[in-house]
């Protein structure tokens, strides 16, 4: 009898463990939930501004003399039109309004950086390094009736502006685009790659600005970029501002103008740790075609190496 007691204890323990295991399995089964994404995975925010798309009536209150201690505000009423760029992970916002102080036109380019999961919005104003902020521009938006908006004519050119430049009028519209790109600029390499795609150029501010959207594909990959071209009525020059969908960041503007049927634009920038000159040029401008070239110089402009060629055809 005394030898049977341990066996009974072992048997009872096994039965008890088995029952508890069965209860645990049946208790856990109904509460199983799908695996959730990693806690540290960044949220994809490329559609954060989708709510803003469309045409809006806008009422604006603007502080007339920002950062001066003044509390004098003016009011304007007008329209804001917002449209997609890059399928929605960039946007162009155009604003036009009138008030007691005259006519106002502006635009904002919103660019999404897929690596940082952040947006860049191109306007801000602050003093004291951001410790204190003074609101100077307040806009309220309400949906515009699309039928009414389409029936309205284009607003006349503001009288206070000089006659706008129409240098880029030749480029408006949709174009078949062939790109030839030097893979390794300023290295002595002569390896080139080709891409084919489409360019779409839209007029802004009655032609005093335009948005250039490029999408092309080739053996070396996919190119998606946007160029914002702005005319300065005081200097009578253009600034060309470029951003790639890879990082959603606008680089240094290229500044220049057209003469004798060609446009030349320059800037100084860093390239692979070196300070270089960058040149953009438009030439061979015809009703149904044109040509663009980019070149770098690392000797102060004495010698130029072309690294990007685009040809446009209707």
Secondary structure, DSSP 8 states (H G I E B T S, - for coil): -TTHHHHHHHHHHHHHHHHHHHHHHHHHHTT-------TTS----TTTTGGG-EEEEEEEEEETTTTTT---EEEEEEEEEEEEEGGGTEEEEEEEEEETTEEEEEEEEEEEETTTTEEEES----BGGGTB----EEEEEEE--HHHHHHS------TTS-----TTGGG-EEEEEEEEEESSTTTT---EEEEEEEEEEEEEGGGTEEEEEEEEEETTEEEEEEEEEEEETTTTEEEEEEEETTT--B---EEEEEETTEEEEEEEEEETTEEEEEEEEEEEEETTEEEEEEEEESSTTSS-EEEEEEEEE-
